[in-house]
Amino acid sequence: MKKYKLVTASILLALISACSTTPNNAPVVERGVDGRTQNPSNMAASETGLAAKPVDARNIYIVKKGDTLFRIALDHGQSYSDIVTWNNLKNPNDIKVDQVLRIAPPDGSASVQTGAVVSSPGAEVRPLSSLNPSANKTGPRGDKRPYSEAALAEMQKSDAPNATVVAPVVASVSKPEIATPPKPVDLAPAPAETESVDWMWPADGKVIAGYDEAKNKGLDISGKLGQDVLAAGAGKVMYAGSGIRGYGNLVIIKHTNTLLSAYAHNKAILVKEGQAINKGQKIAEMGNSDSDAVKLHFEIRQQGKPVDPSKFLPRQ
């Protein structure tokens, strides 16, 4: 009886220890279609599709205190309306410090041209039966005859027509065609931007302040109130208004992709944005808006940066 109780107690202890053992689960590994192991965190990132495309730092601008969208556009040689479009701005006057703005058009997807791959044709395979069907044997040629010189001569005579020599056939392989690369086209060097603009002085008057990289970003030309202000070159009006502090009534004309001219402190503006302008066309009247004297402040900007206008204008 004691022995039976001892066996029963041992069985109960074994069952209790088995139930208390921590289960050891098999590791679960996610594998892709190609059989390679994938990290679950990487899988989540790839499923969201939020991998950001790198942006060139030269194409963005971080808004600083005191900036206006008009000033940012002028400093980078762009139209403020384009910057509004590129950044989907609902209110162009509501930009905040440290806001990141795109100041260049978004890059288009470049099309990649791939050359055609020329595959070499395989060897031509021809059945041996098509070479000489009559040369193939259709039955046994041996037969039993008593030996005699006449029988031997007859057998040799019957074998003569069939003793044709079959030349070995080499499968013809056509030579693969090699795609020749296109012949490079000699491109003439592009003319300088200054050659594409025929410049003239925007107003008659004395230059009272020359270009100074630190103090004056253009030329100040004296004149009379209401005097004609002329376009220094043909182009398109990129801006016409008074939204840039320190310039008063301002007109900006875009001449090429990298060159524009600015006409500041006008009394009245006679053109509108988007209007095509001819060289020498009257665009404004000289004034003293946002200035202490009647004058025309004239700038030429190349790739958004002020340059010395006297290096572009003809000698007076």
Secondary structure in CASP SS format (residue, H / E / C, confidence):
PFRMAT SS
TARGET T0000
AUTHOR 0000-0000-0000
METHOD secondary structure of the structure
MODEL  1
M C 1.00
K H 1.00
K H 1.00
Y H 1.00
K H 1.00
L H 1.00
V H 1.00
T H 1.00
A H 1.00
S H 1.00
I H 1.00
L H 1.00
L H 1.00
A H 1.00
L H 1.00
I H 1.00
S H 1.00
A H 1.00
C H 1.00
S C 1.00
T C 1.00
T C 1.00
P C 1.00
N C 1.00
N C 1.00
A C 1.00
P C 1.00
V C 1.00
V C 1.00
E C 1.00
R E 1.00
G C 1.00
V C 1.00
D C 1.00
G C 1.00
R C 1.00
T E 1.00
Q C 1.00
N C 1.00
P H 1.00
S H 1.00
N H 1.00
M H 1.00
A H 1.00
A H 1.00
S H 1.00
E H 1.00
T H 1.00
G C 1.00
L C 1.00
A C 1.00
A C 1.00
K C 1.00
P C 1.00
V C 1.00
D C 1.00
A H 1.00
R H 1.00
N H 1.00
I E 1.00
Y E 1.00
I E 1.00
V C 1.00
K C 1.00
K C 1.00
G C 1.00
D C 1.00
T C 1.00
L H 1.00
F H 1.00
R H 1.00
I H 1.00
A H 1.00
L H 1.00
D H 1.00
H C 1.00
G C 1.00
Q C 1.00
S C 1.00
Y H 1.00
S H 1.00
D H 1.00
I H 1.00
V H 1.00
T H 1.00
W H 1.00
N H 1.00
N C 1.00
L C 1.00
K C 1.00
N C 1.00
P C 1.00
N C 1.00
D C 1.00
I C 1.00
K C 1.00
V C 1.00
D C 1.00
Q C 1.00
V E 1.00
L E 1.00
R E 1.00
I C 1.00
A C 1.00
P C 1.00
P C 1.00
D C 1.00
G C 1.00
S C 1.00
A C 1.00
S C 1.00
V C 1.00
Q C 1.00
T C 1.00
G C 1.00
A C 1.00
V C 1.00
V C 1.00
S C 1.00
S C 1.00
P C 1.00
G C 1.00
A C 1.00
E C 1.00
V C 1.00
R C 1.00
P C 1.00
L H 1.00
S H 1.00
S H 1.00
L C 1.00
N C 1.00
P H 1.00
S H 1.00
A H 1.00
N C 1.00
K C 1.00
T C 1.00
G C 1.00
P C 1.00
R C 1.00
G C 1.00
D C 1.00
K C 1.00
R C 1.00
P C 1.00
Y C 1.00
S C 1.00
E H 1.00
A H 1.00
A H 1.00
L H 1.00
A H 1.00
E H 1.00
M H 1.00
Q H 1.00
K H 1.00
S H 1.00
D H 1.00
A C 1.00
P C 1.00
N C 1.00
A C 1.00
T C 1.00
V C 1.00
V C 1.00
A C 1.00
P C 1.00
V C 1.00
V C 1.00
A C 1.00
S C 1.00
V C 1.00
S C 1.00
K C 1.00
P C 1.00
E C 1.00
I C 1.00
A C 1.00
T C 1.00
P C 1.00
P C 1.00
K C 1.00
P C 1.00
V C 1.00
D C 1.00
L C 1.00
A C 1.00
P C 1.00
A C 1.00
P C 1.00
A C 1.00
E H 1.00
T H 1.00
E H 1.00
S H 1.00
V C 1.00
D C 1.00
W C 1.00
M C 1.00
W C 1.00
P C 1.00
A C 1.00
D C 1.00
G C 1.00
K C 1.00
V E 1.00
I E 1.00
A E 1.00
G C 1.00
Y C 1.00
D E 1.00
E C 1.00
A C 1.00
K C 1.00
N E 1.00
K C 1.00
G C 1.00
L E 1.00
D E 1.00
I E 1.00
S E 1.00
G C 1.00
K C 1.00
L C 1.00
G C 1.00
Q C 1.00
D E 1.00
V E 1.00
L E 1.00
A C 1.00
A C 1.00
G C 1.00
A C 1.00
G E 1.00
K E 1.00
V E 1.00
M E 1.00
Y E 1.00
A E 1.00
G E 1.00
S C 1.00
G C 1.00
I C 1.00
R C 1.00
G C 1.00
Y C 1.00
G C 1.00
N E 1.00
L E 1.00
V E 1.00
I E 1.00
I E 1.00
K E 1.00
H C 1.00
T C 1.00
N C 1.00
T C 1.00
L E 1.00
L E 1.00
S E 1.00
A E 1.00
Y E 1.00
A E 1.00
H E 1.00
N E 1.00
K E 1.00
A E 1.00
I E 1.00
L C 1.00
V C 1.00
K C 1.00
E C 1.00
G C 1.00
Q C 1.00
A E 1.00
I E 1.00
N C 1.00
K C 1.00
G C 1.00
Q C 1.00
K E 1.00
I E 1.00
A E 1.00
E E 1.00
M E 1.00
G E 1.00
N C 1.00
S C 1.00
D C 1.00
S C 1.00
D C 1.00
A C 1.00
V C 1.00
K E 1.00
L E 1.00
H E 1.00
F E 1.00
E E 1.00
I E 1.00
R E 1.00
Q E 1.00
Q C 1.00
G C 1.00
K E 1.00
P E 1.00
V E 1.00
D C 1.00
P H 1.00
S H 1.00
K H 1.00
F C 1.00
L C 1.00
P C 1.00
R C 1.00
Q C 1.00
END
